[in-house]
Amino acid sequence: MSAPSLLDRVRARLAVEEGSLSRAGVAALVREEAGGLLGDADVLLAVRDAVDELAGAGPLEALLRLPGVTDVLVNGPDQVWVDRGAGLERVPDVGFPDDEAVRRLAVRLAGSAGRRLDDAAPWVDVGLPDGTRLHAVLPPVSGGGTCLSLRVLRRCSRSLAELEEHGTLPGGSGALLRAVVDRRLAFLVTGGTGSGKTTLLSALLGEVGPGERLLLCEDAAELTPQHPHVVRLLTRPANVEGAGAVGLRDLVRQALRMRPDRLVVGEVRGAEVVDLLAALNTGHDGGCGTLHANRSSEVPARLEALGVAAGLGRAAVHSQAAAALDVVVHLRRGPTGRRVEEIGLLRRRGDPVVVEPGWRADGSPCPAADALMRLLAGP
């Protein structure tokens, strides 16, 4: 029996099976249909092919498994791109027969996460069961055909010492960041997309004393600090009826009732900034998170935009930020890799808050260098 005919038989069985399609279910059907006619190696290969096509990401599954791949993008049936950390690369030997095949894959992947994708709901943004982030847009909203974006969430498990070895912490920045954690200062790790914010935050949390309780609030389980006491809370999208959504703001509020020693928000990007700033102003020292910003000097404006959109006045945002946050750790992704570029202090200068550099990777003078040393030295 050839692998294609085996796959056809499994597909026919699945067409009449009740319930949702799962990887385990597809694998069981393949083994059952093989009926001992294939050797172990052939069965394993058939199981992988069937799972990829019928319960995985189809022709994209092999790309998602490649080491270092962070994104797989489909702009059309014959336009598949990947990002392996050095920019986008087109993959000419991977594609789909037509746009309908891309659409079927997008609809099936959305359905596996309990989300609807059709003409009435022409886009979806959801985490898949394996942790991959799916974004899909259907025509006519996407003018050139069905568009798929798959973000591979690699768990961040490197220690601070390992990051030092890889050059992420140049100069004396490693010692400074350890002091930030030891002094229980509230900090934000900032940077652009793909700059390593989550990786560094996870490593810093691994430096927290083992007697402290970490409460992590995330959209997806990316942070994996090497720490014995971690409690993780995850957001949840609305179901097909539009009900049951759980956002980051909900998680932050619940985390405050769970006796956190360190409150952590994986990525501050919405109304949760109000609750986080309020929490850090009410005795929850050592809180932290990541924030998207292209430069450290843009952090106050970014916080202001998020806070005002959530209903907090401009002056209140700056007052809360000045009292709640101590340090900004800024990363940059360059040709030689990701590294800490600047460590700054949030300081009040008149009405707005500003970030003053206290340390720079290039060794240039920093107006807040002495203030940073005094802060890290403690009382």
JOPEVEN-V726273 format. One line per field, one symbol per residue. ss: DSSP state (H for helix, E for strand, C for the rest). A space follows every 10 residues. Layout:
BEGIN
ss: ???
END
This chain:
BEGIN
ss: CCHHHHHHHH HHHHHHCCCC CCHHHHHHHH HHHHCCCCCH HHHHHHHHHH HHHHCCCHHH HHHHCCCCCC EEEEEECCEE EEECCCCEEE CCCCCCCCHH HHHHHHHHHH HHCCCCCCCC CCEEEEECCC CCEEEEECCC CCCCCCEEEE ECCCCECCCH HHHHHCCCCC CCHHHHHHHH HHCCCCEEEE ECCCCCHHHH HHHHHCCCCC CCCEEEEECC CCECCCCCCE EEEECECCCC CCCCCECHHH HHHHHCCCCC CEEEECCCCC CHHHHHHHHH CCCCCCCEEE EECCCHHHHH HHHHHHHHHC CCCHHHHHHH HHHHCCEEEE EEEECCEEEE EEEEEEEECC CCEEEEEEEE CCCCCCCCHH HHHHHHHCC
END
